[in-house]
Amino acid sequence: MTQPPETTRTDSARIACMGASDVAGTGLGHPRVWIQIDPAIGFADCGYCDRRFVLAGGVADHDSTERGA
């Protein structure tokens, strides 16, 4: 069974990704890419490492709705 992609909550709709944290520091990351999150969708995935970035408080931020935020 494969692991689900790493998910990172962010307050910014424009973020940079350089690789998943489980390979950070090993030199096995990927080139820095800038990712723009569409507020109507609420998340975006990195095309290199599949890390998912979720806009905090956005429509895809299930953590905030579970906490009643």
CHARMM-style PDB file with segment names, atoms N, HN, CA, C and O in Angstrom:
ATOM      1  N   MET     1       0.842  -1.178   0.000  1.00  0.00      PROA
ATOM      2  CA  MET     1       0.000   0.000   0.000  1.00  0.00      PROA
ATOM      3  C   MET     1       0.884   1.238   0.000  1.00  0.00      PROA
ATOM      4  O   MET     1       1.855   1.308   0.754  1.00  0.00      PROA
ATOM      5  N   THR     2       0.559   2.211  -0.836  1.00  0.00      PROA
ATOM      6  HN  THR     2      -0.230   2.155  -1.448  1.00  0.00      PROA
ATOM      7  CA  THR     2       1.357   3.422  -0.906  1.00  0.00      PROA
ATOM      8  C   THR     2       0.884   4.437   0.132  1.00  0.00      PROA
ATOM      9  O   THR     2      -0.283   4.459   0.522  1.00  0.00      PROA
ATOM     10  N   GLN     3       1.815   5.267   0.562  1.00  0.00      PROA
ATOM     11  HN  GLN     3       2.763   5.249   0.246  1.00  0.00      PROA
ATOM     12  CA  GLN     3       1.516   6.307   1.536  1.00  0.00      PROA
ATOM     13  C   GLN     3       0.786   7.459   0.847  1.00  0.00      PROA
ATOM     14  O   GLN     3       1.078   7.766  -0.309  1.00  0.00      PROA
ATOM     15  N   PRO     4      -0.161   8.101   1.538  1.00  0.00      PROA
ATOM     16  CA  PRO     4      -0.803   9.278   0.955  1.00  0.00      PROA
ATOM     17  C   PRO     4       0.215  10.407   0.851  1.00  0.00      PROA
ATOM     18  O   PRO     4       1.209  10.407   1.576  1.00  0.00      PROA
ATOM     19  N   PRO     5      -0.019  11.368  -0.040  1.00  0.00      PROA
ATOM     20  CA  PRO     5       0.936  12.469  -0.168  1.00  0.00      PROA
ATOM     21  C   PRO     5       0.992  13.301   1.109  1.00  0.00      PROA
ATOM     22  O   PRO     5       0.013  13.400   1.848  1.00  0.00      PROA
ATOM     23  N   GLU     6       2.139  13.887   1.348  1.00  0.00      PROA
ATOM     24  HN  GLU     6       2.934  13.807   0.747  1.00  0.00      PROA
ATOM     25  CA  GLU     6       2.299  14.777   2.499  1.00  0.00      PROA
ATOM     26  C   GLU     6       1.437  16.017   2.281  1.00  0.00      PROA
ATOM     27  O   GLU     6       1.396  16.554   1.174  1.00  0.00      PROA
ATOM     28  N   THR     7       0.757  16.471   3.311  1.00  0.00      PROA
ATOM     29  HN  THR     7       0.791  16.035   4.211  1.00  0.00      PROA
ATOM     30  CA  THR     7      -0.105  17.641   3.219  1.00  0.00      PROA
ATOM     31  C   THR     7       0.435  18.739   4.118  1.00  0.00      PROA
ATOM     32  O   THR     7       0.786  18.502   5.273  1.00  0.00      PROA
ATOM     33  N   THR     8       0.495  19.947   3.565  1.00  0.00      PROA
ATOM     34  HN  THR     8       0.210  20.140   2.626  1.00  0.00      PROA
ATOM     35  CA  THR     8       0.983  21.100   4.295  1.00  0.00      PROA
ATOM     36  C   THR     8      -0.070  22.194   4.233  1.00  0.00      PROA
ATOM     37  O   THR     8      -0.511  22.574   3.148  1.00  0.00      PROA
ATOM     38  N   ARG     9      -0.480  22.707   5.402  1.00  0.00      PROA
ATOM     39  HN  ARG     9      -0.123  22.399   6.283  1.00  0.00      PROA
ATOM     40  CA  ARG     9      -1.404  23.846   5.451  1.00  0.00      PROA
ATOM     41  C   ARG     9      -0.593  25.115   5.330  1.00  0.00      PROA
ATOM     42  O   ARG     9       0.504  25.210   5.881  1.00  0.00      PROA
ATOM     43  N   THR    10      -1.125  26.101   4.607  1.00  0.00      PROA
ATOM     44  HN  THR    10      -2.015  26.024   4.159  1.00  0.00      PROA
ATOM     45  CA  THR    10      -0.428  27.358   4.399  1.00  0.00      PROA
ATOM     46  C   THR    10      -1.408  28.523   4.437  1.00  0.00      PROA
ATOM     47  O   THR    10      -2.577  28.375   4.079  1.00  0.00      PROA
ATOM     48  N   ASP    11      -0.923  29.680   4.875  1.00  0.00      PROA
ATOM     49  HN  ASP    11       0.026  29.800   5.166  1.00  0.00      PROA
ATOM     50  CA  ASP    11      -1.737  30.889   4.889  1.00  0.00      PROA
ATOM     51  C   ASP    11      -1.624  31.663   3.585  1.00  0.00      PROA
ATOM     52  O   ASP    11      -2.385  32.602   3.352  1.00  0.00      PROA
ATOM     53  N   SER    12      -0.685  31.279   2.740  1.00  0.00      PROA
ATOM     54  HN  SER    12      -0.067  30.516   2.930  1.00  0.00      PROA
ATOM     55  CA  SER    12      -0.436  31.991   1.496  1.00  0.00      PROA
ATOM     56  C   SER    12      -0.927  31.181   0.303  1.00  0.00      PROA
ATOM     57  O   SER    12      -0.775  29.959   0.272  1.00  0.00      PROA
ATOM     58  N   ALA    13      -1.515  31.858  -0.676  1.00  0.00      PROA
ATOM     59  HN  ALA    13      -1.638  32.850  -0.651  1.00  0.00      PROA
ATOM     60  CA  ALA    13      -1.992  31.169  -1.874  1.00  0.00      PROA
ATOM     61  C   ALA    13      -0.853  30.907  -2.865  1.00  0.00      PROA
ATOM     62  O   ALA    13      -1.034  30.161  -3.827  1.00  0.00      PROA
ATOM     63  N   ARG    14       0.306  31.507  -2.643  1.00  0.00      PROA
ATOM     64  HN  ARG    14       0.453  32.114  -1.861  1.00  0.00      PROA
ATOM     65  CA  ARG    14       1.473  31.272  -3.510  1.00  0.00      PROA
ATOM     66  C   ARG    14       2.594  30.749  -2.636  1.00  0.00      PROA
ATOM     67  O   ARG    14       3.037  31.429  -1.710  1.00  0.00      PROA
ATOM     68  N   ILE    15       3.048  29.552  -2.926  1.00  0.00      PROA
ATOM     69  HN  ILE    15       2.688  29.000  -3.678  1.00  0.00      PROA
ATOM     70  CA  ILE    15       4.070  28.917  -2.106  1.00  0.00      PROA
ATOM     71  C   ILE    15       5.137  28.291  -3.006  1.00  0.00      PROA
ATOM     72  O   ILE    15       4.918  28.071  -4.196  1.00  0.00      PROA
ATOM     73  N   ALA    16       6.293  28.012  -2.408  1.00  0.00      PROA
ATOM     74  HN  ALA    16       6.472  28.192  -1.441  1.00  0.00      PROA
ATOM     75  CA  ALA    16       7.382  27.349  -3.117  1.00  0.00      PROA
ATOM     76  C   ALA    16       7.561  25.957  -2.533  1.00  0.00      PROA
ATOM     77  O   ALA    16       7.434  25.762  -1.324  1.00  0.00      PROA
ATOM     78  N   CYS    17       7.857  24.990  -3.393  1.00  0.00      PROA
ATOM     79  HN  CYS    17       7.961  25.148  -4.375  1.00  0.00      PROA
ATOM     80  CA  CYS    17       8.120  23.626  -2.947  1.00  0.00      PROA
ATOM     81  C   CYS    17       9.473  23.188  -3.488  1.00  0.00      PROA
ATOM     82  O   CYS    17       9.814  23.451  -4.641  1.00  0.00      PROA
ATOM     83  N   MET    18      10.246  22.506  -2.620  1.00  0.00      PROA
ATOM     84  HN  MET    18       9.969  22.293  -1.684  1.00  0.00      PROA
ATOM     85  CA  MET    18      11.552  21.987  -3.022  1.00  0.00      PROA
ATOM     86  C   MET    18      11.684  20.506  -2.702  1.00  0.00      PROA
ATOM     87  O   MET    18      12.788  19.962  -2.727  1.00  0.00      PROA
ATOM     88  N   GLY    19      10.577  19.854  -2.402  1.00  0.00      PROA
ATOM     89  HN  GLY    19       9.681  20.296  -2.381  1.00  0.00      PROA
ATOM     90  CA  GLY    19      10.615  18.424  -2.114  1.00  0.00      PROA
ATOM     91  C   GLY    19       9.952  18.090  -0.799  1.00  0.00      PROA
ATOM     92  O   GLY    19       9.779  18.949   0.065  1.00  0.00      PROA
ATOM     93  N   ALA    20       9.587  16.842  -0.661  1.00  0.00      PROA
ATOM     94  HN  ALA    20       9.728  16.144  -1.363  1.00  0.00      PROA
ATOM     95  CA  ALA    20       8.918  16.378   0.557  1.00  0.00      PROA
ATOM     96  C   ALA    20       9.886  16.394   1.724  1.00  0.00      PROA
ATOM     97  O   ALA    20      11.090  16.214   1.541  1.00  0.00      PROA
ATOM     98  N   SER    21       9.361  16.610   2.929  1.00  0.00      PROA
ATOM     99  HN  SER    21       8.383  16.756   3.078  1.00  0.00      PROA
ATOM    100  CA  SER    21      10.230  16.748   4.100  1.00  0.00      PROA
ATOM    101  C   SER    21      10.942  15.452   4.469  1.00  0.00      PROA
ATOM    102  O   SER    21      11.969  15.488   5.146  1.00  0.00      PROA
ATOM    103  N   ASP    22      10.416  14.310   4.035  1.00  0.00      PROA
ATOM    104  HN  ASP    22       9.581  14.282   3.484  1.00  0.00      PROA
ATOM    105  CA  ASP    22      11.080  13.055   4.383  1.00  0.00      PROA
ATOM    106  C   ASP    22      12.387  12.864   3.634  1.00  0.00      PROA
ATOM    107  O   ASP    22      13.158  11.968   3.976  1.00  0.00      PROA
ATOM    108  N   VAL    23      12.661  13.686   2.612  1.00  0.00      PROA
ATOM    109  HN  VAL    23      12.034  14.413   2.334  1.00  0.00      PROA
ATOM    110  CA  VAL    23      13.940  13.615   1.910  1.00  0.00      PROA
ATOM    111  C   VAL    23      14.747  14.888   2.098  1.00  0.00      PROA
ATOM    112  O   VAL    23      15.826  15.021   1.521  1.00  0.00      PROA
ATOM    113  N   ALA    24      14.249  15.820   2.889  1.00  0.00      PROA
ATOM    114  HN  ALA    24      13.372  15.711   3.358  1.00  0.00      PROA
ATOM    115  CA  ALA    24      14.969  17.082   3.100  1.00  0.00      PROA
ATOM    116  C   ALA    24      16.319  16.818   3.745  1.00  0.00      PROA
ATOM    117  O   ALA    24      16.445  15.985   4.642  1.00  0.00      PROA
ATOM    118  N   GLY    25      17.306  17.530   3.279  1.00  0.00      PROA
ATOM    119  HN  GLY    25      17.204  18.206   2.550  1.00  0.00      PROA
ATOM    120  CA  GLY    25      18.644  17.386   3.838  1.00  0.00      PROA
ATOM    121  C   GLY    25      19.442  16.249   3.234  1.00  0.00      PROA
ATOM    122  O   GLY    25      20.627  16.102   3.531  1.00  0.00      PROA
ATOM    123  N   THR    26      18.812  15.440   2.387  1.00  0.00      PROA
ATOM    124  HN  THR    26      17.849  15.559   2.145  1.00  0.00      PROA
ATOM    125  CA  THR    26      19.529  14.322   1.786  1.00  0.00      PROA
ATOM    126  C   THR    26      20.014  14.651   0.380  1.00  0.00      PROA
ATOM    127  O   THR    26      20.735  13.863  -0.232  1.00  0.00      PROA
ATOM    128  N   GLY    27      19.617  15.826  -0.138  1.00  0.00      PROA
ATOM    129  HN  GLY    27      19.032  16.467   0.359  1.00  0.00      PROA
ATOM    130  CA  GLY    27      19.995  16.171  -1.501  1.00  0.00      PROA
ATOM    131  C   GLY    27      19.093  15.501  -2.522  1.00  0.00      PROA
ATOM    132  O   GLY    27      19.394  15.527  -3.716  1.00  0.00      PROA
ATOM    133  N   LEU    28      17.996  14.903  -2.084  1.00  0.00      PROA
ATOM    134  HN  LEU    28      17.751  14.882  -1.114  1.00  0.00      PROA
ATOM    135  CA  LEU    28      17.109  14.188  -2.993  1.00  0.00      PROA
ATOM    136  C   LEU    28      15.823  14.953  -3.273  1.00  0.00      PROA
ATOM    137  O   LEU    28      14.846  14.371  -3.744  1.00  0.00      PROA
ATOM    138  N   GLY    29      15.815  16.253  -2.988  1.00  0.00      PROA
ATOM    139  HN  GLY    29      16.609  16.726  -2.606  1.00  0.00      PROA
ATOM    140  CA  GLY    29      14.638  17.065  -3.266  1.00  0.00      PROA
ATOM    141  C   GLY    29      14.493  17.280  -4.761  1.00  0.00      PROA
ATOM    142  O   GLY    29      15.001  16.492  -5.559  1.00  0.00      PROA
ATOM    143  N   HSD    30      13.807  18.339  -5.139  1.00  0.00      PROA
ATOM    144  HN  HSD    30      13.394  18.980  -4.491  1.00  0.00      PROA
ATOM    145  CA  HSD    30      13.638  18.667  -6.556  1.00  0.00      PROA
ATOM    146  C   HSD    30      13.846  20.158  -6.725  1.00  0.00      PROA
ATOM    147  O   HSD    30      13.944  20.879  -5.732  1.00  0.00      PROA
ATOM    148  N   PRO    31      13.918  20.641  -7.963  1.00  0.00      PROA
ATOM    149  CA  PRO    31      14.087  22.083  -8.155  1.00  0.00      PROA
ATOM    150  C   PRO    31      12.938  22.855  -7.504  1.00  0.00      PROA
ATOM    151  O   PRO    31      11.811  22.363  -7.447  1.00  0.00      PROA
ATOM    152  N   ARG    32      13.220  24.043  -7.021  1.00  0.00      PROA
ATOM    153  HN  ARG    32      14.135  24.443  -7.067  1.00  0.00      PROA
ATOM    154  CA  ARG    32      12.172  24.881  -6.424  1.00  0.00      PROA
ATOM    155  C   ARG    32      11.142  25.223  -7.491  1.00  0.00      PROA
ATOM    156  O   ARG    32      11.486  25.695  -8.575  1.00  0.00      PROA
ATOM    157  N   VAL    33       9.891  24.982  -7.177  1.00  0.00      PROA
ATOM    158  HN  VAL    33       9.611  24.599  -6.296  1.00  0.00      PROA
ATOM    159  CA  VAL    33       8.789  25.357  -8.053  1.00  0.00      PROA
ATOM    160  C   VAL    33       7.811  26.218  -7.260  1.00  0.00      PROA
ATOM    161  O   VAL    33       7.591  25.993  -6.070  1.00  0.00      PROA
ATOM    162  N   TRP    34       7.238  27.191  -7.926  1.00  0.00      PROA
ATOM    163  HN  TRP    34       7.416  27.373  -8.893  1.00  0.00      PROA
ATOM    164  CA  TRP    34       6.227  28.049  -7.308  1.00  0.00      PROA
ATOM    165  C   TRP    34       4.863  27.517  -7.686  1.00  0.00      PROA
ATOM    166  O   TRP    34       4.600  27.203  -8.848  1.00  0.00      PROA
ATOM    167  N   ILE    35       3.996  27.418  -6.691  1.00  0.00      PROA
ATOM    168  HN  ILE    35       4.209  27.672  -5.748  1.00  0.00      PROA
ATOM    169  CA  ILE    35       2.668  26.842  -6.873  1.00  0.00      PROA
ATOM    170  C   ILE    35       1.641  27.875  -6.433  1.00  0.00      PROA
ATOM    171  O   ILE    35       1.767  28.472  -5.364  1.00  0.00      PROA
ATOM    172  N   GLN    36       0.630  28.080  -7.261  1.00  0.00      PROA
ATOM    173  HN  GLN    36       0.528  27.595  -8.129  1.00  0.00      PROA
ATOM    174  CA  GLN    36      -0.448  29.013  -6.956  1.00  0.00      PROA
ATOM    175  C   GLN    36      -1.704  28.211  -6.613  1.00  0.00      PROA
ATOM    176  O   GLN    36      -2.152  27.384  -7.407  1.00  0.00      PROA
ATOM    177  N   ILE    37      -2.268  28.457  -5.436  1.00  0.00      PROA
ATOM    178  HN  ILE    37      -1.904  29.129  -4.791  1.00  0.00      PROA
ATOM    179  CA  ILE    37      -3.485  27.772  -5.009  1.00  0.00      PROA
ATOM    180  C   ILE    37      -4.691  28.596  -5.456  1.00  0.00      PROA
ATOM    181  O   ILE    37      -4.796  29.776  -5.122  1.00  0.00      PROA
ATOM    182  N   ASP    38      -5.590  27.982  -6.203  1.00  0.00      PROA
ATOM    183  HN  ASP    38      -5.504  27.023  -6.474  1.00  0.00      PROA
ATOM    184  CA  ASP    38      -6.835  28.620  -6.608  1.00  0.00      PROA
ATOM    185  C   ASP    38      -7.769  28.624  -5.400  1.00  0.00      PROA
ATOM    186  O   ASP    38      -8.134  27.551  -4.921  1.00  0.00      PROA
ATOM    187  N   PRO    39      -8.171  29.794  -4.890  1.00  0.00      PROA
ATOM    188  CA  PRO    39      -9.028  29.839  -3.704  1.00  0.00      PROA
ATOM    189  C   PRO    39     -10.347  29.094  -3.873  1.00  0.00      PROA
ATOM    190  O   PRO    39     -10.912  28.627  -2.884  1.00  0.00      PROA
ATOM    191  N   ALA    40     -10.848  28.973  -5.087  1.00  0.00      PROA
ATOM    192  HN  ALA    40     -10.390  29.352  -5.891  1.00  0.00      PROA
ATOM    193  CA  ALA    40     -12.100  28.247  -5.322  1.00  0.00      PROA
ATOM    194  C   ALA    40     -11.926  26.745  -5.102  1.00  0.00      PROA
ATOM    195  O   ALA    40     -12.891  26.044  -4.798  1.00  0.00      PROA
ATOM    196  N   ILE    41     -10.688  26.248  -5.256  1.00  0.00      PROA
ATOM    197  HN  ILE    41      -9.904  26.818  -5.503  1.00  0.00      PROA
ATOM    198  CA  ILE    41     -10.392  24.821  -5.053  1.00  0.00      PROA
ATOM    199  C   ILE    41      -9.834  24.599  -3.650  1.00  0.00      PROA
ATOM    200  O   ILE    41     -10.190  23.628  -2.983  1.00  0.00      PROA
ATOM    201  N   GLY    42      -8.958  25.501  -3.202  1.00  0.00      PROA
ATOM    202  HN  GLY    42      -8.669  26.290  -3.744  1.00  0.00      PROA
ATOM    203  CA  GLY    42      -8.439  25.444  -1.848  1.00  0.00      PROA
ATOM    204  C   GLY    42      -7.185  24.625  -1.656  1.00  0.00      PROA
ATOM    205  O   GLY    42      -6.657  24.577  -0.544  1.00  0.00      PROA
ATOM    206  N   PHE    43      -6.686  23.981  -2.691  1.00  0.00      PROA
ATOM    207  HN  PHE    43      -7.115  24.020  -3.594  1.00  0.00      PROA
ATOM    208  CA  PHE    43      -5.447  23.223  -2.565  1.00  0.00      PROA
ATOM    209  C   PHE    43      -4.765  23.135  -3.923  1.00  0.00      PROA
ATOM    210  O   PHE    43      -5.374  23.388  -4.963  1.00  0.00      PROA
ATOM    211  N   ALA    44      -3.480  22.767  -3.888  1.00  0.00      PROA
ATOM    212  HN  ALA    44      -2.986  22.561  -3.044  1.00  0.00      PROA
ATOM    213  CA  ALA    44      -2.710  22.514  -5.103  1.00  0.00      PROA
ATOM    214  C   ALA    44      -1.664  21.462  -4.782  1.00  0.00      PROA
ATOM    215  O   ALA    44      -1.168  21.395  -3.657  1.00  0.00      PROA
ATOM    216  N   ASP    45      -1.330  20.644  -5.766  1.00  0.00      PROA
ATOM    217  HN  ASP    45      -1.733  20.698  -6.679  1.00  0.00      PROA
ATOM    218  CA  ASP    45      -0.333  19.590  -5.597  1.00  0.00      PROA
ATOM    219  C   ASP    45       0.933  19.927  -6.370  1.00  0.00      PROA
ATOM    220  O   ASP    45       0.874  20.497  -7.459  1.00  0.00      PROA
ATOM    221  N   CYS    46       2.075  19.569  -5.798  1.00  0.00      PROA
ATOM    222  HN  CYS    46       2.123  19.106  -4.913  1.00  0.00      PROA
ATOM    223  CA  CYS    46       3.353  19.738  -6.476  1.00  0.00      PROA
ATOM    224  C   CYS    46       3.479  18.667  -7.561  1.00  0.00      PROA
ATOM    225  O   CYS    46       3.230  17.488  -7.310  1.00  0.00      PROA
ATOM    226  N   GLY    47       3.856  19.075  -8.736  1.00  0.00      PROA
ATOM    227  HN  GLY    47       4.058  20.033  -8.940  1.00  0.00      PROA
ATOM    228  CA  GLY    47       4.012  18.146  -9.851  1.00  0.00      PROA
ATOM    229  C   GLY    47       5.219  17.231  -9.727  1.00  0.00      PROA
ATOM    230  O   GLY    47       5.294  16.213 -10.414  1.00  0.00      PROA
ATOM    231  N   TYR    48       6.169  17.579  -8.857  1.00  0.00      PROA
ATOM    232  HN  TYR    48       6.109  18.407  -8.299  1.00  0.00      PROA
ATOM    233  CA  TYR    48       7.351  16.744  -8.667  1.00  0.00      PROA
ATOM    234  C   TYR    48       7.153  15.699  -7.570  1.00  0.00      PROA
ATOM    235  O   TYR    48       7.326  14.502  -7.802  1.00  0.00      PROA
ATOM    236  N   CYS    49       6.790  16.162  -6.379  1.00  0.00      PROA
ATOM    237  HN  CYS    49       6.650  17.134  -6.191  1.00  0.00      PROA
ATOM    238  CA  CYS    49       6.796  15.257  -5.225  1.00  0.00      PROA
ATOM    239  C   CYS    49       5.394  14.900  -4.725  1.00  0.00      PROA
ATOM    240  O   CYS    49       5.259  14.131  -3.773  1.00  0.00      PROA
ATOM    241  N   ASP    50       4.356  15.445  -5.350  1.00  0.00      PROA
ATOM    242  HN  ASP    50       4.466  16.070  -6.124  1.00  0.00      PROA
ATOM    243  CA  ASP    50       2.963  15.182  -4.984  1.00  0.00      PROA
ATOM    244  C   ASP    50       2.557  15.742  -3.632  1.00  0.00      PROA
ATOM    245  O   ASP    50       1.470  15.432  -3.146  1.00  0.00      PROA
ATOM    246  N   ARG    51       3.404  16.563  -3.007  1.00  0.00      PROA
ATOM    247  HN  ARG    51       4.287  16.815  -3.402  1.00  0.00      PROA
ATOM    248  CA  ARG    51       3.010  17.200  -1.748  1.00  0.00      PROA
ATOM    249  C   ARG    51       1.789  18.068  -2.031  1.00  0.00      PROA
ATOM    250  O   ARG    51       1.731  18.762  -3.046  1.00  0.00      PROA
ATOM    251  N   ARG    52       0.824  18.023  -1.131  1.00  0.00      PROA
ATOM    252  HN  ARG    52       0.872  17.459  -0.307  1.00  0.00      PROA
ATOM    253  CA  ARG    52      -0.399  18.812  -1.275  1.00  0.00      PROA
ATOM    254  C   ARG    52      -0.326  20.012  -0.339  1.00  0.00      PROA
ATOM    255  O   ARG    52      -0.024  19.874   0.846  1.00  0.00      PROA
ATOM    256  N   PHE    53      -0.605  21.179  -0.885  1.00  0.00      PROA
ATOM    257  HN  PHE    53      -0.850  21.290  -1.848  1.00  0.00      PROA
ATOM    258  CA  PHE    53      -0.658  22.412  -0.111  1.00  0.00      PROA
ATOM    259  C   PHE    53      -2.109  22.838  -0.008  1.00  0.00      PROA
ATOM    260  O   PHE    53      -2.787  23.016  -1.020  1.00  0.00      PROA
ATOM    261  N   VAL    54      -2.584  23.002   1.223  1.00  0.00      PROA
ATOM    262  HN  VAL    54      -2.034  22.857   2.045  1.00  0.00      PROA
ATOM    263  CA  VAL    54      -3.979  23.353   1.490  1.00  0.00      PROA
ATOM    264  C   VAL    54      -4.015  24.760   2.072  1.00  0.00      PROA
ATOM    265  O   VAL    54      -3.300  25.069   3.025  1.00  0.00      PROA
ATOM    266  N   LEU    55      -4.855  25.606   1.487  1.00  0.00      PROA
ATOM    267  HN  LEU    55      -5.436  25.355   0.713  1.00  0.00      PROA
ATOM    268  CA  LEU    55      -4.996  26.975   1.957  1.00  0.00      PROA
ATOM    269  C   LEU    55      -5.774  26.972   3.266  1.00  0.00      PROA
ATOM    270  O   LEU    55      -6.933  26.559   3.306  1.00  0.00      PROA
ATOM    271  N   ALA    56      -5.130  27.437   4.340  1.00  0.00      PROA
ATOM    272  HN  ALA    56      -4.189  27.773   4.308  1.00  0.00      PROA
ATOM    273  CA  ALA    56      -5.748  27.445   5.671  1.00  0.00      PROA
ATOM    274  C   ALA    56      -7.023  28.274   5.653  1.00  0.00      PROA
ATOM    275  O   ALA    56      -7.022  29.420   5.203  1.00  0.00      PROA
ATOM    276  N   GLY    57      -8.108  27.692   6.143  1.00  0.00      PROA
ATOM    277  HN  GLY    57      -8.110  26.762   6.509  1.00  0.00      PROA
ATOM    278  CA  GLY    57      -9.393  28.363   6.169  1.00  0.00      PROA
ATOM    279  C   GLY    57     -10.150  28.297   4.858  1.00  0.00      PROA
ATOM    280  O   GLY    57     -11.275  28.787   4.766  1.00  0.00      PROA
ATOM    281  N   GLY    58      -9.542  27.692   3.837  1.00  0.00      PROA
ATOM    282  HN  GLY    58      -8.628  27.293   3.913  1.00  0.00      PROA
ATOM    283  CA  GLY    58     -10.175  27.583   2.527  1.00  0.00      PROA
ATOM    284  C   GLY    58     -11.145  26.418   2.448  1.00  0.00      PROA
ATOM    285  O   GLY    58     -11.356  25.698   3.424  1.00  0.00      PROA
ATOM    286  N   VAL    59     -11.733  26.243   1.268  1.00  0.00      PROA
ATOM    287  HN  VAL    59     -11.561  26.827   0.475  1.00  0.00      PROA
ATOM    288  CA  VAL    59     -12.759  25.213   1.084  1.00  0.00      PROA
ATOM    289  C   VAL    59     -12.225  23.793   1.261  1.00  0.00      PROA
ATOM    290  O   VAL    59     -13.000  22.889   1.574  1.00  0.00      PROA
ATOM    291  N   ALA    60     -10.942  23.576   1.073  1.00  0.00      PROA
ATOM    292  HN  ALA    60     -10.312  24.311   0.820  1.00  0.00      PROA
ATOM    293  CA  ALA    60     -10.370  22.231   1.205  1.00  0.00      PROA
ATOM    294  C   ALA    60      -9.725  21.996   2.568  1.00  0.00      PROA
ATOM    295  O   ALA    60      -9.184  20.919   2.819  1.00  0.00      PROA
ATOM    296  N   ASP    61      -9.778  22.987   3.444  1.00  0.00      PROA
ATOM    297  HN  ASP    61     -10.217  23.862   3.241  1.00  0.00      PROA
ATOM    298  CA  ASP    61      -9.141  22.878   4.757  1.00  0.00      PROA
ATOM    299  C   ASP    61     -10.097  22.201   5.730  1.00  0.00      PROA
ATOM    300  O   ASP    61     -10.830  22.866   6.461  1.00  0.00      PROA
ATOM    301  N   HSD    62     -10.082  20.889   5.730  1.00  0.00      PROA
ATOM    302  HN  HSD    62      -9.487  20.348   5.136  1.00  0.00      PROA
ATOM    303  CA  HSD    62     -10.984  20.114   6.575  1.00  0.00      PROA
ATOM    304  C   HSD    62     -10.596  20.203   8.047  1.00  0.00      PROA
ATOM    305  O   HSD    62     -11.452  20.028   8.914  1.00  0.00      PROA
ATOM    306  N   ASP    63      -9.324  20.472   8.349  1.00  0.00      PROA
ATOM    307  HN  ASP    63      -8.629  20.615   7.644  1.00  0.00      PROA
ATOM    308  CA  ASP    63      -8.891  20.614   9.735  1.00  0.00      PROA
ATOM    309  C   ASP    63      -9.602  21.772  10.428  1.00  0.00      PROA
ATOM    310  O   ASP    63      -9.996  21.652  11.587  1.00  0.00      PROA
ATOM    311  N   SER    64      -9.769  22.903   9.719  1.00  0.00      PROA
ATOM    312  HN  SER    64      -9.448  23.001   8.777  1.00  0.00      PROA
ATOM    313  CA  SER    64     -10.397  24.062  10.352  1.00  0.00      PROA
ATOM    314  C   SER    64     -11.883  23.850  10.552  1.00  0.00      PROA
ATOM    315  O   SER    64     -12.433  24.349  11.533  1.00  0.00      PROA
ATOM    316  N   THR    65     -12.559  23.131   9.667  1.00  0.00      PROA
ATOM    317  HN  THR    65     -12.112  22.725   8.870  1.00  0.00      PROA
ATOM    318  CA  THR    65     -13.993  22.888   9.831  1.00  0.00      PROA
ATOM    319  C   THR    65     -14.252  21.897  10.950  1.00  0.00      PROA
ATOM    320  O   THR    65     -15.278  21.973  11.626  1.00  0.00      PROA
ATOM    321  N   GLU    66     -13.314  20.952  11.152  1.00  0.00      PROA
ATOM    322  HN  GLU    66     -12.480  20.890  10.603  1.00  0.00      PROA
ATOM    323  CA  GLU    66     -13.472  19.991  12.230  1.00  0.00      PROA
ATOM    324  C   GLU    66     -13.296  20.657  13.590  1.00  0.00      PROA
ATOM    325  O   GLU    66     -13.861  20.201  14.584  1.00  0.00      PROA
ATOM    326  N   ARG    67     -12.508  21.744  13.638  1.00  0.00      PROA
ATOM    327  HN  ARG    67     -12.049  22.114  12.830  1.00  0.00      PROA
ATOM    328  CA  ARG    67     -12.273  22.467  14.884  1.00  0.00      PROA
ATOM    329  C   ARG    67     -13.319  23.549  15.117  1.00  0.00      PROA
ATOM    330  O   ARG    67     -13.322  24.209  16.157  1.00  0.00      PROA
ATOM    331  N   GLY    68     -14.210  23.725  14.138  1.00  0.00      PROA
ATOM    332  HN  GLY    68     -14.207  23.189  13.294  1.00  0.00      PROA
ATOM    333  CA  GLY    68     -15.234  24.736  14.282  1.00  0.00      PROA
ATOM    334  C   GLY    68     -14.785  26.119  13.903  1.00  0.00      PROA
ATOM    335  O   GLY    68     -15.441  27.097  14.261  1.00  0.00      PROA
ATOM    336  N   ALA    69     -13.675  26.233  13.182  1.00  0.00      PROA
ATOM    337  HN  ALA    69     -13.143  25.438  12.891  1.00  0.00      PROA
ATOM    338  CA  ALA    69     -13.161  27.541  12.779  1.00  0.00      PROA
ATOM    339  C   ALA    69     -13.915  28.091  11.591  1.00  0.00      PROA
ATOM    340  OT1 ALA    69     -13.612  29.187  11.120  1.00  0.00      PROA
TER     341      ALA     69
END
